[in-house]
């Protein structure tokens, strides 16, 4: 999927486009890496190219499936607790598996978000009252930040800046 950059249009369309572009940018920071490179620990935290994608999939589930759809953890399609477990990748998961998981979680988030207007709100413990507008903006911020992390990790792995055309 390649989302064309929108620079004009309605607020909802612009927010969703920017979010999808940041989702894609995050995936591109890891796509094509070897399994070993995707798991390389280059910083003190649990942050690796593959674990950032795993974390992003969990963030999708937490914000959209748990908070907005009101699903219990057991009803979500993967890990959805707010802790360091969001970065955990098992030995049997491949980079392709984790990318597919993130893409599935993103698709489900789009479906859930479409049920709500930007001004609709939910009361969320630890967050307070949040709107769908805030949620979309928070996810844009989250995935842009992690795509930056991914770019730096990839540069450390490859020894040269990672650049995707038209990004």
C-alpha positions as CSV (number, residue, x, y, z in Angstrom):
1,X,0.0,0.0,0.0
2,X,1.3,3.4,-0.9
3,X,-0.6,6.4,0.4
4,X,-0.4,9.5,-1.8
5,X,0.4,12.6,0.2
6,X,-2.6,14.9,0.7
7,X,-2.0,18.6,1.2
8,X,-5.6,19.8,0.9
9,X,-9.0,18.5,1.8
10,X,-11.3,18.0,4.8
11,X,-9.9,17.7,8.2
12,X,-10.8,14.0,8.6
13,X,-9.3,13.0,5.3
14,X,-6.1,14.9,6.1
15,X,-5.7,13.3,9.5
16,X,-6.3,9.8,8.2
17,X,-3.9,10.4,5.3
18,X,-1.2,11.6,7.6
19,X,-1.7,8.7,10.0
20,X,-1.6,6.2,7.1
21,X,1.6,7.8,5.8
22,X,3.2,7.5,9.2
23,X,2.2,3.9,9.5
24,X,3.8,3.2,6.1
25,X,6.9,5.2,7.0
26,X,7.3,3.1,10.2
27,X,7.0,-0.2,8.2
28,X,9.5,1.0,5.7
29,X,12.2,1.5,8.4
30,X,12.2,-2.3,8.9
31,X,11.1,-3.7,5.5
32,X,13.9,-5.6,3.8
33,X,16.1,-6.1,6.9
34,X,17.4,-9.5,7.6
35,X,15.8,-11.3,10.6
36,X,19.0,-10.8,12.6
37,X,19.2,-7.1,11.8
38,X,15.5,-6.6,12.6
39,X,16.3,-7.9,16.1
40,X,19.6,-6.1,16.7
41,X,19.8,-4.2,20.0
42,X,21.6,-1.0,19.3
43,X,20.2,1.0,22.2
44,X,19.8,0.3,26.0
45,X,16.0,0.0,25.7
46,X,14.0,-2.8,24.1
47,X,13.8,-0.8,20.9
48,X,14.7,-2.8,17.8
49,X,13.3,-2.4,14.3
50,X,11.0,-5.3,14.8
51,X,10.0,-4.5,18.4
52,X,9.0,-0.9,17.4
53,X,6.5,-2.5,14.9
54,X,5.3,-4.9,17.5
55,X,4.8,-1.9,19.9
56,X,2.9,0.0,17.2
57,X,0.5,-2.9,16.6
58,X,-0.2,-3.0,20.3
59,X,-0.7,0.8,20.4
60,X,-3.3,0.4,17.6
61,X,-5.2,-2.2,19.6
62,X,-5.0,-0.3,22.9
63,X,-6.3,3.0,21.5
64,X,-8.8,1.7,19.0
65,X,-9.9,-1.8,20.0
66,X,-9.7,-1.3,23.8
67,X,-10.5,2.4,24.2
68,X,-12.8,3.1,21.3
69,X,-14.5,-0.2,20.6
70,X,-14.6,-1.1,24.3
71,X,-13.1,-4.6,23.8
72,X,-11.7,-6.6,26.7
73,X,-8.1,-7.7,26.3
74,X,-9.3,-11.2,25.5
75,X,-11.3,-9.9,22.6
76,X,-8.4,-8.0,20.9
77,X,-6.5,-9.6,18.1
78,X,-3.2,-9.5,20.0
79,X,-1.3,-8.0,22.9
80,X,-3.1,-4.9,24.3
81,X,-1.7,-4.1,27.7
82,X,0.0,-0.8,28.4
83,X,3.4,-2.0,29.5
84,X,6.8,-3.1,28.2
85,X,5.2,-6.3,26.8
86,X,4.2,-4.3,23.8
87,X,7.8,-4.5,22.6
88,X,8.1,-8.3,23.1
89,X,8.7,-10.3,19.9
90,X,8.8,-14.1,20.3
91,X,11.6,-16.1,18.6
92,X,9.2,-17.7,16.2
93,X,7.8,-14.4,14.8
94,X,9.4,-13.2,11.6
95,X,9.7,-9.6,10.5
96,X,7.0,-10.4,7.8
97,X,4.7,-11.7,10.6
98,X,5.1,-8.6,12.6
99,X,4.6,-6.3,9.6
100,X,1.4,-8.3,8.8
101,X,0.3,-8.0,12.4
102,X,0.7,-4.2,12.3
103,X,-1.1,-3.9,9.0
104,X,-4.0,-6.0,10.4
105,X,-4.2,-3.9,13.5
106,X,-4.1,-0.7,11.4
107,X,-6.9,-1.9,9.2
108,X,-9.0,-2.7,12.2
109,X,-8.3,0.7,13.7
110,X,-9.5,2.4,10.5
111,X,-12.7,0.4,10.7
112,X,-13.3,1.3,14.3
113,X,-12.4,5.0,13.8
114,X,-14.8,5.2,10.9
115,X,-17.7,4.6,13.4
116,X,-17.0,7.8,15.2
117,X,-17.0,11.6,14.4
118,X,-13.9,13.6,15.2
119,X,-15.7,15.3,18.1
120,X,-17.0,12.1,19.7
121,X,-15.4,11.5,23.1
122,X,-14.6,8.6,25.5
123,X,-13.6,8.7,29.1
124,X,-10.3,6.8,29.4
125,X,-8.6,6.0,32.7
126,X,-5.1,7.7,32.9
127,X,-6.0,9.8,29.9
128,X,-9.3,11.6,30.9
129,X,-11.7,12.6,28.2
130,X,-10.4,12.1,24.7
131,X,-11.9,12.8,21.3
132,X,-11.4,10.8,18.2
133,X,-9.6,13.9,16.8
134,X,-7.1,13.6,19.7
135,X,-6.7,9.9,19.2
136,X,-5.8,10.3,15.5
137,X,-3.4,13.1,16.3
138,X,-1.8,11.1,19.1
139,X,-1.3,8.1,16.7
140,X,0.2,10.4,14.1
141,X,2.6,11.7,16.8
142,X,3.4,8.2,18.1
143,X,4.1,6.6,14.7
144,X,6.1,9.6,13.4
145,X,8.3,9.5,16.5
146,X,8.8,5.7,16.1
147,X,9.5,6.1,12.4
148,X,12.3,8.5,13.3
149,X,13.6,5.9,15.8
150,X,13.4,3.3,13.0
151,X,15.3,5.5,10.6
152,X,18.1,6.0,13.1
153,X,18.3,2.2,13.9
154,X,18.4,1.4,10.2
155,X,21.1,3.9,9.6
156,X,23.1,2.3,12.5
157,X,22.6,-1.1,10.9
158,X,23.3,-0.2,7.3
159,X,25.9,2.5,8.0
160,X,24.1,5.1,5.7
161,X,21.0,7.1,5.9
162,X,17.8,5.1,5.1
163,X,15.7,7.1,2.6
164,X,12.5,6.1,1.0
165,X,11.6,8.0,-2.2
166,X,8.7,10.5,-1.9
167,X,8.7,10.4,1.9
